[in-house]
Structures are given as structure tokens and as C-alpha cells.
Amino acid sequence: MAISPSRNAFTVLRTHIVGFALAAGMTMAPHSSPPSDERVPLSTLRFKAVAFDYLVLFNPDSILPRAEALFPGKGRELTNLWRTRQFEYTWLRSINDRYVDFSTVARDALIYAADALHLDLTEQAERRLLDGYLDLAPWPDTLDTLRALKRSNVRVIALSNLTPAMLRSNADHAGALELFDAFVSTDENRTYKPDPRAYQLGVDRLHLGKSDILFVAFGGWDAAGAKALG
């Protein structure tokens, strides 16, 4: 099953996931977690594992303040164009079978965005912005939701285009390393979502049937790719 939440990721995420995981009758107030001694039996759940796209868990706009500090009045425009070009570059590289890892894609997209906006992207500014992908801030309910899933015996993995180093660094920065069962980067088989082989990595890592895994996408195209795999 695949779902795609809104940009405020956990508004929808809590409905689809926490509601399932707490199917035994526990209730949750906004931004709260269930009592630590309560656990939902596996037999009550509709799925056994959740595979998250990383932007469902970590806010990509975390980079905006440093972009605005470097380029006053242009931060939002730069980050929007930069992110759009990242997606486009991954799709083009997948179609043409010309893989490079996401750190290279991010750099190429940043150079394009800065040039398009006629911004003077120094080597120092480039590094500062790229380092933003190592310490993205989690969405407000990320940690509570991951903890709720862990208490409910639901396995949790990240399934993302980001590099392995990016995945671990962001989780470590947020104090969430122990809340994941695995960090799965599409770099493992040199693919990018929505290539079916990218989603298959999650199935192979979890050793579960596709119907036992809930994939949570940040974008509609990502949810469509996961759904196409089954």
C-alpha cells in the first residue's frame, strides 16, 4: 500500500499510520505519544512494516534559512528551483541510465538554480547549502510517530534517493538512529524512484510480502511508483 501525505506530512500520516498502529483502541493527542508500556499486538495491524520516503520524516525547507542568509530575498526562490531540478535530474538520469549518486545530483541542481537566478554561488556557499542535507530538521511529529510504530512492533525503514551518508547523518542529528530498522538508499542498486527497482530494495530488505508493507511518499509521483510495484 502506498500513501502520499500533504506537505505538512503528519497531518495525513497520523491518520493512515498511527491510526492503524494504535488499532487496539489507544488515542493520541496532537504531538503526543502513547504510554510506553502499551503495545499493539501484531495480529491487530494491517501491515508489518512501514517504508518512509525521507522527506516525509525530515523537512526539506530546513535549508531555507541558510539559503536566505546567503542570498537575502532569494532564499525561497532558490530552494524551490533547486529542489525541482533535483527531481528532474534524477528522472532524466534514470531514463538515460546515467547514474550518479544524489550528492552529485544535488550539487548539479544547485549550480543550475544559482546560475538561473544570477546568484554568485561561491565554493563556501555551495558547501554550506549542500551540508544542509546532512542535518535536516524532522517534522514536528516525526519522532513521536516513529516511537509509536516501534512500540507497536512495526518495522520501520527509510527508502530514499538520498545517499547512505545523508540518511544516517539526518537520523543521527535528530536522535532517531535507534528508531529505524534499516536505512535503504536507492544508491544500492544505482536507481532512482520511481524506477520499480528502487522500491524493490525495500521489499528485499524487509523480506516481507508487498501487501505487508506500507510505503509513505512525500510526492504523488513517488506514491504512484510504489503502487505500480504493488
N, C-alpha and C positions, 0 to 999 in steps of 0.2 A: 504494500500500500504506500502511496506517495501523497504528501500534502505540501502545500505551499502557503506559509503564513504571510501576513501583511508585513510591511517594513518594520512596524513595531512588533517584532517577531512573536513574542509570547502572548499577545492578545489572543491569537488563534492557537498557538502552540499549547497553551494550558488547556484549552477546550478539547483538543484532539488527543493529547498525550496524557497529561496529568489526570484528566477525567477518566481515561481508560485505566491508567496505572493505579488509581485510587478507587477502582470499581467496587471495592468491598464496602464502600459507604463513608469513607473519610471525607471531610470537607476541608477546603483550603481558602483562607482569606488572601486577598491580593498581597503579593510579595512575602508570603509566609510559607513555611514548610511544615509537613506533618510531624507529629510526635516521633522521636527517633526510635521508640520501641515498637511502633506499629509497622507491620509488613503485610503486603498483599500477596496471598498465595498465587503461585504461577498459574494454577488452574483457572483463576478468575480473569486472567488477562487475555486480550485478543491478539497479542503479539508477544514475542520473546526478546526482541531487541529493537533498538532504535538507531538508525544511521543518520547523523546530522550533517547537513552542509554546514561549513564553519561560520558562514555569515548569519545563520540562524542563531548562533550562540554568541558571536562577537560582532560588535557594531563597527562596520567599515568607516563610519563617519568619525571614529576616534581620531583619524588622521586629519580631520578638518582644522582643528585649532592650530596645528603646526603649519599647515598649508597657508592659513590666513596670516600667521605670524611672519612667514617668509614672503608672502605676496599679499599685502593688505588690500582688501576689497576684491580679491580674485580667488580666494581660497575655495569657495563653494564651486565656482565655475571650473576651476582646475580639477578638483577631486571628482566632480561629476564626469567630466570628459575623460579623465584618467581611468576611472572605473569602467566606463562604457567601452573604451578602447581595449582594456584588458580582456573583457569578454569577447570582443570581436576578434582579437588576435588569437585567443585560444581556439575559437571556432575555425578560423582560417587555417591555423596550423594543423588542426585535426583533419580538416578536409584535404589538405595538401600533403599530409603525412610528413610534416617538417617540425618535429617536436623539439622544443627547448623547455627547460623547467620554468615554473611560474615566477621565480625571482627574475629571470631574464625577460619574460613577458611583461612583468610589472615595470621593469626598467624601460623597455622599449616603448610601452604605452605612456609612461611619464614623459619621456623625451618628446614623443609626438604631441602630447597635450600641452606641454610648456611651449613648444615651438608654435603650435596653432594659435596660442593666446599671446604670442610675442613676449614671453617671460624669459628673463635671464636666469636659466637654471644652472647654478654653479655646481661644482662637484660636491661641495659641502651640503648645499640644499637638496641635491639629489639623494645623497646618503641619508640625510635626516628624514626625508619623506619615505624612502624605501624601508627604513628601520621601523616606520610606523606599523608595518605588517608583522612585526615581532612582538608588539605589546598592545594589540587591540583591546579595548575595554569590553568586558562582557555586557550583554544586555541586562537590564535590572533583575530579571527573574531567572537568569541562566543558572546560577549556582543552586538556587532553591529547587529548580526543576530537575537538574541532574541528580541532586541528592535524593529527591523523591523517587526518581526512577531506580536509583541504586538500592534504596530501602525496599523497593518492590521487586527486587531480583530481576530487573530488566537490564539486559546488557546494553551498553552504550558505546558506539564508536563514532569517530569523526570520519566522514567520507568527503574529501575535498580536493580541489585542484591545487591548493597551497602545497608548498614543499614540506617534507617531513620536519625540517628545522623550524619552519613557521608554525606548524601545528603544535609542536611540543613547546615552543617558546611562549606562544599566547596562553596555552593552558597553564604553564608554569607561572607566568606572570600573574594570572588570575587565581592561583592557588587551587587549580582544578585537575591536576595531573591524575590524582587517585580516583577521580570520578569517571574516567574513561577506561574501557576495556582495551581499546586499541585506537591508534591514530593511523588512518589509511589515506595515503596520498596517491592520487592518480599517477604520480611520478613513478610508482612501482611498475606499471606496465606502459609508461610513456604515452598516456592517453589524456584526453580532457573530456569532461562531461559536456554535452550529452551523449558521447560515444557509449554504446552499451557495455563495452569492455571496462569502462570506468566504474559503472555500478556493479558489475560482476565481481570486482575486487571486494566489495563489502560482503557479498554472499559467500565468497570463498573464505574470507577471514572469519566469518561467524559460524560457518558450517551449519547453516540453517536453511530451511526452505524459504523461498521468496515470500510466501504468504505469512511467514512468521516474523518478517522484518518490516518495520515502519520506516520509510525514508522521509525526512523532513527537509524540504527545499526552501531556499531563500527566494528563488525566482520561478516563474511559471514554466519557463523552458526547461529548468532542471527537474521539476516535478514531472513534466511530460517525458523527459528522457528516462527517468526511473520507472514510470508507468509502462513505457514501451518494453522495458525488460521484463516486466511482470511483478 
